[in-house]
Amino acid sequence: MATEPASPNSPLAQDPSAHPQPEGPSLCDLVMKGGITSGVIYPKLVAELAAHYTFKNIGGTSAGAIAAGACAAAEYGRSHGRPDAFDELESLPELLGKPTAPSGRSKLFTLFQPAPALRAHFAVLVGALNLQPAEAVPRVVRALLKMHPQMVYGALLLGTLLGWPMARALAPDASWGAALGLSAFSLVLSAYAAALAARVARVGPVTAAGVMAMAAAIVTATAHVLLDAQGWLTGGAMALAMQAVALLVWACLLAVVVARFGSTLLRGLHANGYGICSGQTASPHPGALPGLTNWLAGYFNGLAGWSEDHRPLTFGDLWGTHDPAQPRQINLEVMTSAISQQMVYAVPFRDGTPRFFYDPVEWSRLFPANVLRWLDEADRAVPDGDGTEPPLPEGARVVSAGGRPLRMLPRRADLPVVVAVRMSLSFPVLLSGVPLYAVDWSRVANQHQKTLLEKAARGGAPIQADIVATRVWFSDGGIGSNMPLHLFDALLPSHPTFAVNLKAAHPDFAIREPERPHNDGGRIYLPDSNLGGRQRHWAEPADGKPLQGLIGFLSSIVDTMQNWRDEILFPYPGFRDRIVQISQRPTEGGLNLDMPPRSIADLAGAGAMAAGRLVDRFHPQGSERGKGWTNHQTVRLRTFLGTLQPGSTALAPSLARGEWAALLPNIKAYSGAERQLATDFLVELGDLGARGAASGVSLKGGALKPLAEIRISPRI
């Protein structure tokens, strides 16, 4: 039986329904695509829409999940005494673009704080992001060498000693010191020349090293001939041998450095949940700059009108109820990927999802202390969760494979918004995965323990036994669906569901300066008729070179597996007209963690322009007086009738035979009234289909192409 927790902020101490949220005159849903730092697009977009709409359903993935959480928190704040919540959200890009002391880096960059063991690796990788190979390789090589100065000095000493015999042969009359100097000079010259050639000539480092070694050898041999008048062939051979020694030394050094970098990176990733950054604040010192998750928890609370140290904002707060089956005032859903199960989930989890458990020790590395306290308190307050899953046997203690006790993730209403957002925002390698646990009841050992516990409970002498749960790694929601437009789709929607897609700039429609919000400006695209948006651009495959072509081919396979479900919706009728497309330059968004303030401002402005286009086309007070919404309703109605009417006609023969109605008595879950309603429904559906068949007319032709289909599909 649930007991009242001590804290006044406990789940049972506050009832969200005590603060009903009035629905605005214009409702909308919003779905936002992931894109790491591209999320700076969304604050001004959300704020502009908020000036005209009240948000009902909000969803997103990865960086889009951050924006969705912030939008939901601001909508909650606006209806609970924080009327300026969206004004604060609108100013977020300026905050993220400001330089912070002592590094001078942007606020956005400081949110990504690597684990102590991975700081040097993070610096190397960040330095090479979004650069062409000719620029990235020399930069990475320099950074790797800086990580291991002792190895560099050792290689210089070893290479000098190895090249000394050739130097003596080239200049037999030179002193030992001069010969050693010549050998060291050969080492430095080969390294500098290779780096310079790779950068200037834009060729591979191996090719550059070989070309410059030959040039250095010719120069050295020429000097040898001029100095002692011996044959150039002998001098050239000696000089070439010296350069070969130099290149061999540097190649071995780079091989060792790269191997060491890779091995330490792998160990660090393994220890840090397969991510360079955990999301937590890396420094334990008071006043340290907050990490991403700590900052998000406080930021969501601030938008909601709460203090930073208040309990975290929960889904129950947004819903206005603790019952997930009741209508929700603000409905937030984000995507996450359970990669251990090869599954994707919407969070909060759907009905019937198996119970998940967490390890407090592991989660202490991912979430702030106040979030962990809340999770523990919420679980103790309502230990049976939502009641959608059978309770665990009496005396069962769920543990990990290592024997550590686990705690059940609390019911959906008590789940903090920041936990859901962090589960969606787990970009592989950059951010740590989130570990949860679930009991695999197909395992014989767990079945045996369950039977023992149930027998003991029935006998009146309950015992305690361990049930071993299996770890489930959760990673970025974009792995399964980077723009989950399906979350809030309806056959006949009562209000618009907008979506924001982020893409690379079109090669034929460059982003103009100054930027403009129209389709011909290159930055924003929103179809203005049912003919627009049907074509999708794809880049020409880079098949010029074998390795480059293979890498591109394999990369395209991964992209297809990840994005095909989203991509198929973009040109579809009833979808394409409400998806605003925002183009980004190569230096904007994505993994550009250190974007300059100008780029952040440009992306934020693009978000505002995109919202303006949606308002102008769909809102009754927009420049088109709601023409877009009327057209969208018409398209959806045509699609609905063009699929449902032919479908009912196809069902008519089997319904007329009564074979389906004869199965109704077998459905024991139906009450008498429900069984009667089911009977009447099948009769009416059969009559509707028979009427369509008798008319000889099909509404399929009135639907826009390509034609959709109605099917029973699992709910994510």
C-alpha positions in Angstrom: 0.0 0.0 0.0 1.3 3.4 -0.9 2.5 5.6 1.9 2.8 9.4 2.0 6.4 10.5 1.5 7.9 13.1 3.8 8.6 15.8 1.2 6.0 18.4 0.4 7.1 18.1 -3.2 6.2 14.3 -3.3 4.0 12.9 -6.1 1.0 12.6 -3.6 1.4 15.9 -2.0 0.7 17.9 -5.1 -2.2 17.3 -7.6 -1.5 18.8 -11.0 -5.3 18.9 -11.7 -5.5 21.7 -9.1 -4.1 24.0 -11.8 -6.2 23.4 -14.9 -4.8 24.8 -18.1 -7.3 26.5 -20.3 -7.0 25.6 -24.0 -6.2 28.5 -26.2 -8.4 29.5 -29.2 -5.8 28.0 -31.6 -4.1 24.7 -30.8 -1.2 23.1 -32.6 1.1 20.2 -32.3 4.8 20.4 -33.0 7.4 17.7 -33.9 11.1 18.7 -34.1 14.0 16.8 -35.7 17.2 15.9 -34.0 20.5 17.4 -34.9 22.8 18.0 -31.9 23.7 21.7 -32.0 21.1 22.4 -34.7 18.7 22.6 -31.8 19.5 26.4 -31.6 17.1 26.7 -34.4 14.1 25.9 -32.2 13.8 28.5 -29.4 12.8 31.4 -31.6 10.7 29.1 -33.8 8.8 27.9 -30.7 8.4 31.4 -29.3 7.0 32.7 -32.6 4.4 29.9 -32.8 3.6 30.4 -29.1 2.5 34.0 -29.8 -0.3 32.6 -32.0 -0.9 29.0 -30.8 -1.3 27.0 -27.6 0.8 23.8 -27.8 -1.2 20.6 -27.2 1.2 17.8 -28.3 4.9 18.3 -28.5 7.5 15.8 -29.6 11.0 15.4 -30.8 14.2 13.4 -31.0 17.7 14.1 -29.7 18.2 17.9 -29.9 14.6 18.1 -31.0 13.7 16.4 -27.7 15.5 19.2 -25.8 13.4 21.8 -27.7 10.3 19.7 -27.1 11.0 19.6 -23.3 11.7 23.3 -23.2 8.5 24.0 -25.2 6.4 21.9 -22.8 8.0 23.5 -19.8 7.3 27.0 -21.1 3.7 26.1 -22.0 3.3 24.8 -18.4 4.9 28.0 -17.1 2.7 30.2 -19.2 -0.5 28.7 -17.7 0.9 28.6 -14.1 1.9 32.1 -13.4 4.9 32.5 -15.7 3.5 34.5 -18.6 7.0 35.4 -19.9 8.2 31.8 -20.1 8.4 31.9 -23.9 10.2 35.2 -23.9 13.0 33.5 -21.9 13.0 30.6 -24.3 13.3 33.0 -27.2 16.4 34.5 -25.8 18.2 31.1 -25.4 20.3 31.3 -28.6 21.9 34.6 -27.4 22.7 32.9 -24.1 24.2 29.9 -25.8 26.3 32.0 -28.1 27.9 34.1 -25.3 31.5 33.4 -24.5 32.2 32.1 -21.0 35.1 32.5 -18.8 37.8 31.3 -18.5 38.0 29.5 -21.8 36.2 32.1 -23.9 34.2 29.3 -25.5 30.5 29.7 -26.2 28.0 28.6 -23.5 26.8 25.9 -26.0 30.3 24.4 -26.1 30.8 24.3 -22.4 27.7 22.2 -21.9 29.6 19.2 -23.5 32.0 18.4 -20.8 34.2 15.3 -21.4 35.0 12.8 -18.6 38.5 13.6 -17.1 40.1 10.5 -18.8 38.8 11.7 -22.2 39.5 15.4 -22.2 42.5 15.2 -24.4 40.7 12.8 -26.8 37.8 15.2 -26.9 40.1 18.1 -27.8 41.6 16.1 -30.7 38.3 15.1 -32.1 36.6 18.5 -31.8 39.6 20.0 -33.6 38.9 17.8 -36.7 35.1 18.1 -36.8 33.6 19.3 -40.1 36.9 19.8 -41.9 38.0 18.3 -45.2 40.5 15.5 -44.9 43.4 17.6 -46.2 42.8 20.0 -43.3 41.7 17.5 -40.7 44.6 15.1 -41.0 47.4 17.5 -40.3 45.4 19.0 -37.4 44.8 15.6 -35.9 48.4 14.6 -36.3 49.6 17.7 -34.5 47.1 17.2 -31.7 48.1 13.6 -31.3 51.8 14.5 -31.1 51.1 17.2 -28.6 49.4 14.5 -26.4 52.7 12.6 -26.2 55.6 15.0 -26.1 57.9 12.4 -24.5 57.4 10.0 -27.4 58.1 12.8 -29.9 61.4 13.6 -28.1 62.3 9.9 -27.9 61.6 9.5 -31.7 63.8 12.5 -32.5 66.6 11.1 -30.5 66.2 7.6 -31.9 65.9 8.9 -35.5 68.9 11.1 -35.1 71.0 8.2 -33.9 69.7 5.9 -36.7 70.4 8.6 -39.4 73.8 9.5 -38.1 75.8 6.8 -40.2 74.2 8.1 -43.4 75.0 11.7 -42.4 78.6 10.7 -41.8 78.7 9.0 -45.2 77.3 12.1 -46.9 79.8 14.4 -45.1 82.8 12.4 -44.1 84.8 15.4 -43.1 82.1 16.9 -40.9 82.3 16.6 -37.1 80.2 14.2 -35.1 78.1 17.1 -33.9 77.5 18.4 -37.5 76.5 14.9 -38.6 74.1 14.5 -35.8 72.7 18.0 -36.6 72.3 16.9 -40.3 70.4 13.8 -39.2 68.1 15.7 -36.9 67.5 18.3 -39.6 66.5 15.5 -42.0 63.9 14.3 -39.5 62.4 17.8 -38.9 62.5 18.6 -42.6 60.7 15.4 -43.6 57.9 16.0 -41.1 57.5 19.7 -41.9 57.5 19.1 -45.6 55.0 16.3 -45.4 52.6 18.4 -43.3 53.0 21.4 -45.6 52.4 19.4 -48.7 49.3 17.7 -47.3 47.9 21.1 -46.4 48.8 23.1 -49.5 48.6 20.5 -52.2 45.6 18.7 -50.6 47.1 15.2 -51.1 47.2 12.3 -48.7 49.8 12.4 -46.0 51.6 9.3 -47.3 51.9 10.7 -50.8 53.0 14.1 -49.4 55.7 12.4 -47.3 57.0 10.4 -50.2 57.1 13.4 -52.6 58.8 15.7 -50.0 61.3 13.0 -49.0 62.4 12.7 -52.6 62.7 16.4 -52.9 64.7 16.6 -49.7 66.9 13.8 -50.8 67.6 15.6 -54.1 68.4 18.8 -52.3 70.7 17.0 -49.9 72.5 15.1 -52.7 73.0 18.3 -54.6 74.5 19.9 -51.6 76.8 16.8 -51.2 78.1 17.1 -54.8 78.7 20.8 -54.4 80.6 20.3 -51.2 83.0 17.5 -52.0 82.6 16.9 -55.7 81.8 13.2 -55.4 79.3 11.5 -57.6 75.7 12.6 -57.4 74.5 9.0 -57.6 76.2 8.0 -54.4 75.2 11.1 -52.6 71.6 10.7 -53.8 71.4 7.2 -52.5 72.8 8.2 -49.1 70.4 11.1 -48.9 67.4 9.0 -49.9 68.4 6.4 -47.3 68.5 9.1 -44.7 65.0 10.3 -45.6 63.8 6.7 -45.6 65.0 6.4 -42.0 63.3 9.7 -41.1 60.0 8.6 -42.6 60.2 5.2 -41.0 60.8 6.8 -37.6 57.8 9.2 -38.0 55.6 6.4 -39.3 56.4 4.2 -36.4 55.8 7.1 -34.0 52.4 7.9 -35.5 51.4 4.2 -35.4 52.3 4.0 -31.7 50.6 7.3 -31.0 47.4 6.4 -32.9 47.3 3.0 -31.3 47.7 4.5 -27.8 45.0 7.1 -28.6 42.6 4.4 -29.8 43.2 2.1 -26.8 42.8 4.8 -24.2 39.8 6.2 -26.0 38.2 2.7 -26.0 38.9 2.2 -22.3 37.5 5.7 -21.5 34.4 5.1 -23.5 33.7 1.8 -21.9 34.1 3.3 -18.5 31.9 6.2 -19.3 28.9 4.5 -20.8 30.2 4.5 -24.4 30.3 8.3 -24.5 32.9 11.0 -24.2 30.6 13.2 -22.2 28.2 11.9 -19.6 26.1 15.0 -19.6 26.8 15.7 -16.0 28.9 18.6 -14.7 32.5 17.3 -14.9 34.0 19.4 -12.1 33.0 18.8 -8.5 33.9 22.3 -7.4 31.1 24.7 -6.4 30.4 27.3 -9.1 31.7 25.1 -11.9 30.0 25.6 -15.3 27.1 23.1 -15.5 27.1 20.2 -17.8 24.3 19.6 -20.3 22.0 17.5 -18.1 22.4 19.6 -15.0 21.7 22.7 -17.0 18.7 21.2 -18.6 17.1 20.2 -15.3 17.5 23.7 -14.0 16.4 25.3 -17.2 13.2 23.3 -17.5 12.4 24.2 -13.9 13.0 27.9 -14.6 10.7 27.9 -17.7 8.0 26.2 -15.5 8.3 29.0 -13.0 10.2 27.0 -10.3 13.5 27.4 -8.6 16.5 25.4 -9.8 16.6 23.3 -6.6 12.8 22.5 -6.8 11.9 18.9 -7.6 12.2 18.2 -11.3 9.3 18.9 -13.7 7.4 15.7 -14.4 5.0 14.4 -17.0 2.2 14.5 -14.5 2.7 18.2 -14.1 2.4 18.7 -17.8 -0.6 16.4 -18.1 -2.6 18.0 -15.2 -3.4 14.5 -14.0 -1.6 11.5 -12.5 -3.7 9.1 -14.7 -2.0 8.5 -18.1 -5.4 7.3 -19.5 -7.0 10.7 -18.9 -6.9 13.6 -21.3 -3.7 15.6 -21.1 -3.4 19.3 -21.0 0.1 19.2 -22.4 1.3 16.0 -24.0 5.1 15.6 -24.4 6.6 12.6 -26.1 10.2 11.9 -27.2 11.9 9.0 -28.9 14.6 6.8 -27.6 16.3 3.7 -28.9 16.7 0.5 -26.8 19.6 -0.8 -28.8 20.1 -3.9 -26.6 16.5 -4.9 -27.6 16.7 -3.6 -31.2 13.6 -1.5 -30.3 12.5 2.1 -30.3 10.2 3.6 -27.7 8.3 6.7 -27.1 8.8 8.2 -23.6 6.7 8.1 -21.5 6.4 4.4 -22.2 3.2 3.1 -23.7 0.8 0.8 -21.8 2.0 -2.7 -21.4 5.7 -1.9 -21.7 7.6 -4.2 -19.3 8.9 -2.6 -16.1 12.2 -1.0 -16.3 14.7 -0.7 -13.4 17.7 1.5 -12.9 20.9 1.2 -10.9 21.3 4.3 -8.6 25.1 4.0 -8.8 25.1 4.1 -12.6 22.5 6.9 -12.8 24.4 9.0 -10.3 26.9 9.6 -13.1 24.2 10.7 -15.4 21.6 12.8 -13.4 21.8 15.5 -10.7 21.2 14.5 -7.1 17.8 16.2 -6.9 16.5 14.1 -9.8 17.7 10.9 -8.1 16.1 11.8 -4.9 12.8 12.4 -6.7 13.0 9.1 -8.5 13.5 7.3 -5.2 10.8 9.1 -3.5 8.3 8.7 -6.3 8.9 4.9 -6.4 8.4 4.6 -2.6 5.2 6.7 -2.9 3.6 4.5 -5.6 5.5 1.2 -5.6 3.1 -0.5 -8.0 3.6 2.1 -10.7 0.8 2.6 -13.2 -0.6 -0.9 -12.5 -0.4 -1.8 -16.2 2.0 -4.6 -15.4 1.5 -7.5 -13.0 3.2 -6.8 -9.6 6.4 -8.6 -8.8 6.0 -11.7 -6.6 6.1 -10.9 -2.9 9.7 -11.0 -1.6 11.3 -10.5 -5.0 14.4 -8.4 -5.1 15.5 -7.3 -8.6 19.2 -7.2 -9.0 21.7 -6.7 -11.9 23.9 -9.5 -13.2 26.6 -8.3 -10.8 24.2 -8.6 -7.8 23.6 -4.9 -7.3 20.0 -4.0 -6.1 18.0 -2.1 -8.7 15.1 0.3 -8.3 12.0 0.4 -10.4 11.6 3.4 -12.7 8.6 5.2 -11.3 5.2 5.5 -12.9 4.9 7.6 -16.0 3.3 10.6 -14.3 6.3 10.8 -11.9 9.0 10.5 -14.6 11.0 13.7 -14.8 11.0 15.4 -18.1 14.8 15.8 -18.0 15.2 12.0 -17.8 13.1 11.4 -20.9 15.0 14.1 -22.8 18.4 12.7 -21.7 17.3 9.2 -22.9 16.5 10.7 -26.3 19.6 12.8 -26.4 22.4 10.2 -26.3 24.3 10.8 -29.5 26.6 7.8 -29.9 30.2 8.3 -28.7 29.6 12.0 -27.9 27.1 11.4 -25.0 26.9 8.3 -22.8 24.2 5.8 -23.3 21.6 5.4 -20.5 21.5 2.0 -18.9 18.2 0.5 -17.7 17.3 -3.0 -16.8 14.3 -5.3 -17.5 13.5 -8.8 -16.3 13.7 -11.4 -19.0 11.1 -13.9 -17.8 12.0 -16.3 -20.6 15.1 -17.2 -18.6 14.7 -20.4 -16.7 16.4 -19.1 -13.6 14.0 -16.2 -13.3 11.0 -18.5 -13.9 12.3 -20.8 -11.1 12.7 -18.0 -8.6 9.2 -16.7 -9.4 7.7 -20.1 -8.8 9.5 -20.4 -5.5 8.3 -17.0 -4.3 4.7 -17.6 -5.3 4.6 -21.0 -3.6 6.1 -19.5 -0.4 3.5 -16.7 -0.5 0.6 -19.1 -0.9 1.9 -21.2 2.0 1.9 -18.2 4.3 5.7 -18.2 4.7 7.0 -15.7 2.2 10.7 -15.7 1.4 13.1 -13.3 -0.3 14.8 -14.2 -3.6 16.7 -12.4 -6.3 15.4 -11.9 -9.7 18.2 -11.1 -12.2 17.4 -8.3 -14.6 19.2 -7.8 -18.0 20.8 -4.5 -18.9 19.2 -2.5 -21.7 21.3 0.3 -23.2 19.3 3.2 -24.4 20.9 5.5 -27.0 19.9 8.4 -29.2 16.3 8.4 -30.4 17.4 9.5 -33.8 18.7 6.0 -34.4 15.2 4.8 -35.0 13.3 7.9 -35.9 14.9 11.3 -36.1 11.7 13.2 -36.9 8.8 11.2 -35.3 5.9 12.8 -37.2 3.8 9.7 -36.5 3.6 10.5 -32.8 0.5 12.7 -33.1 -1.0 11.8 -36.4 -4.8 11.4 -36.7 -7.1 10.3 -39.5 -9.0 13.6 -39.3 -7.0 16.1 -37.2 -8.8 18.8 -35.3 -5.8 21.1 -35.3 -2.5 21.3 -37.3 0.6 19.2 -36.4 3.6 21.1 -37.6 7.0 19.5 -38.2 10.5 20.9 -38.7 13.0 19.1 -40.9 16.7 20.1 -40.9 18.7 19.4 -44.1 21.7 20.4 -46.1 21.4 23.4 -48.4 20.2 22.5 -51.9 23.0 22.8 -54.5 20.8 24.9 -56.8 19.3 27.1 -54.2 22.0 28.6 -52.1 21.1 30.4 -48.9 20.9 34.1 -49.8 22.4 37.0 -47.9 20.6 38.8 -46.4 18.4 35.9 -45.5 14.7 36.0 -46.5 11.8 33.8 -45.4 10.5 32.9 -48.8 11.0 29.6 -50.7 13.4 31.3 -53.1 15.6 32.4 -50.3 17.3 29.0 -50.0 16.9 28.9 -46.2 13.3 28.1 -45.7 10.9 25.9 -47.8 7.2 25.3 -47.1 5.0 24.1 -50.0 2.4 26.7 -51.0 0.3 24.3 -53.0 -0.5 20.6 -53.3 2.1 20.4 -56.2 5.0 21.5 -54.0 7.3 19.3 -51.9 6.8 16.2 -54.0 10.4 15.9 -55.1 13.3 15.1 -52.8 16.9 16.0 -53.6 19.7 13.4 -53.1 23.4 14.0 -53.5 25.4 12.4 -56.2 27.3 9.4 -54.7 31.1 10.0 -54.3 32.2 7.1 -56.4 35.3 8.6 -57.8 37.8 6.5 -55.8 37.4 2.9 -54.5 37.8 3.6 -50.8 35.8 6.8 -50.8 33.1 5.1 -52.8 32.9 2.1 -50.4 32.8 4.4 -47.4 30.0 6.4 -49.0 28.1 3.3 -49.9 28.2 1.8 -46.4 27.4 5.2 -44.9 24.3 5.4 -47.2 23.2 2.0 -46.0 23.3 3.2 -42.4 21.5 6.4 -43.3 18.8 4.5 -45.1 18.2 2.2 -42.2 17.9 5.2 -39.9 15.8 7.6 -42.0 13.6 5.7 -44.4 10.6 5.9 -42.2 10.9 9.6 -41.9 11.9 10.2 -45.5 8.8 8.4 -46.9 6.6 10.9 -45.1 8.2 14.1 -46.5 6.7 14.0 -50.0 3.4 12.4 -49.0 0.1 14.3 -49.3 -1.2 15.4 -45.9 2.4 15.5 -44.6 4.5 17.6 -46.9 2.4 20.7 -46.6 3.0 21.0 -42.9 6.7 20.1 -42.8 8.8 23.3 -42.9 12.3 22.6 -44.3 15.3 24.5 -42.9 18.6 24.4 -44.8 21.9 24.6 -43.0 25.4 25.5 -44.2 28.2 22.9 -43.6 29.5 25.0 -40.7 26.2 25.2 -39.0 24.5 22.8 -36.6 25.3 19.1 -36.3 28.6 18.4 -34.6 29.7 22.0 -34.8 30.0 22.2 -31.1 32.0 25.5 -31.2 29.8 27.5 -33.6 30.6 31.2 -33.5 27.8 33.6 -32.2 27.1 34.6 -35.8 26.2 31.1 -36.9 24.1 30.5 -33.8 22.2 33.8 -34.5 21.7 32.8 -38.2 20.2 29.4 -37.2 18.0 31.0 -34.6 16.8 33.6 -37.1 16.0 30.8 -39.5 13.8 29.2 -36.9 11.9 32.4 -36.4 11.4 32.7 -40.2 10.2 29.1 -40.4 7.6 29.8 -37.7 6.5 32.9 -39.5 5.9 30.9 -42.7 3.8 28.4 -40.8 1.7 31.2 -39.1 1.2 33.0 -42.4 -0.1 29.9 -44.1 -2.0 28.1 -41.4 -3.2 30.6 -38.7 -6.5 32.5 -39.2 -4.7 35.8 -38.6 -1.8 35.0 -40.9 -1.3 36.6 -44.2 -3.1 33.7 -46.0 -6.0 33.7 -43.5 -5.7 30.0 -42.7 -5.7 28.9 -46.3 -3.1 26.3 -45.5 -5.1 24.7 -42.7 -8.3 24.5 -44.9 -6.3 22.9 -47.7 -4.7 20.5 -45.2 -8.1 19.4 -43.9 -9.3 18.9 -47.4 -6.3 16.8 -48.3 -6.7 14.7 -45.2 -10.4 14.2 -45.9 -9.7 13.1 -49.5 -7.1 10.6 -48.2 -9.4 9.3 -45.5 -12.3 8.7 -47.9 -10.0 7.4 -50.6 -8.7 4.7 -48.3 -11.6 3.9 -45.9 -14.4 3.7 -48.5 -12.6 1.2 -50.8 -11.4 -0.7 -47.7 -15.0 -1.1 -46.4 -16.1 -2.2 -49.9 -13.4 -4.9 -49.8 -14.7 -6.1 -46.4 -18.3 -6.3 -47.4 -18.3 -9.9 -48.8 -16.8 -11.5 -45.7 -18.9 -9.4 -43.3 -22.0 -10.4 -45.2 -21.2 -14.1 -44.7 -21.3 -13.4 -40.9 -18.0 -15.2 -40.2 -16.6 -12.3 -38.3 -19.8 -11.6 -36.3 -19.8 -15.3 -35.3 -16.5 -14.8 -33.4 -17.9 -12.1 -31.1 -19.1 -14.6 -28.4 -15.5 -15.8 -28.1 -14.3 -12.4 -26.9 -14.8 -13.0 -23.1 -13.4 -9.5 -22.3 -16.6 -7.9 -23.7 -19.5 -7.0 -21.5 -23.0 -7.6 -22.9 -23.3 -3.9 -23.9 -19.9 -4.0 -25.6 -20.8 -7.2 -27.5 -24.0 -5.6 -28.7 -22.1 -2.5 -29.8 -19.6 -4.7 -31.7 -22.4 -6.5 -33.4 -24.1 -3.3 -34.5 -20.8 -1.9 -35.7 -20.0 -4.9 -37.9 -23.5 -4.7 -39.4 -23.2 -1.0 -40.2 -19.7 -1.5 -41.6 -21.0 -4.3 -43.8 -24.0 -2.1 -45.0 -21.6 0.7 -45.8 -19.3 -1.5 -47.8 -22.3 -3.1 -49.7 -23.6 0.3 -50.5 -20.3 1.3 -52.0 -20.0 -1.9 -54.0 -23.6 -1.5 -55.4 -22.9 2.1 -56.5 -20.0 1.0 -58.6 -18.2 4.2 -57.5 -14.9 4.4 -55.7 -13.5 7.5 -53.8 -10.0 6.3 -54.4 -9.7 8.5 -57.4 -10.3 11.6 -55.4 -7.3 11.1 -53.1 -4.0 12.7 -53.9 -1.2 10.4 -55.0 0.5 8.3 -53.8 -2.4 6.7 -52.1 -2.2 5.8 -48.5 -3.4 2.6 -46.8 -5.1 1.8 -43.5 -3.5 -1.0 -41.5 -3.2 -2.1 -37.9 0.3 -1.0 -36.8 2.1 -1.4 -33.5 2.1 1.7 -31.4 5.6 3.0 -30.6 
